[in-house]
Amino acid sequence: MLLDQTQVALEGGTDVVLRDGSTVHVRPTVPDDVEGLAGFLGALSEEARWFRFLGSGLDVRRAATELIAHGSGLLAVAGPDDDIVAHASFVPETADRAELAFAVADAWQGRGIATLLLAHLAQLAEAAGIVTLNAWVHPANHRMLRVLSAIASGRWPPSGTCLPLRRSP
């Protein structure tokens, strides 16, 4: 299966240089990442968690468990302890459609991590037969709206709630 080949290619991860010259290591999530992802989600600012989950009162342990169990995810890690600085995933809704979501640590926002993770996640989605990625974005989340509208060719709905990203035939 092509998805397996793509995952193997990303399995060891890859080091990437961000806009500001800093580097992160991008790799797929694995079951052992639940605790680290829960810690990352818990450390996000209230606004960042709101933008990611479109709500408050989140059980971060449960969210991390569900994301890793039911989605295809990527982590960006940095520093000597491989601290998680970003997470992106898609969760299949149908055989060819999935929901896409990102979270970037507050101190790492604006460096291009979401754009970078989107490129890698799009490859995984395509390999899995996903042709449409739906992104639910709060209208006040201007950074994510910019990331997604850049690839949506101006097709962003005025409400800013959901953007179907379809790969070109």
Buried (B, 14 or more C-beta within 10 A) or exposed (E): EEBEEBBEEBEEBEEBEBEEEBEBBBBBBEEEBBEBBBBBBBBBEEEBBBBBBEEEEBEBBEBBBEBBEEBBBBBBBBEEEBBBBBBBBBBBEEEEBBBBBBBBBEEBBEBBBBBBBBEBBBBBBBBBEBBBBBBBBBEEBEBBBEBBBEBBEEEBEEEBBEBEBEEEE
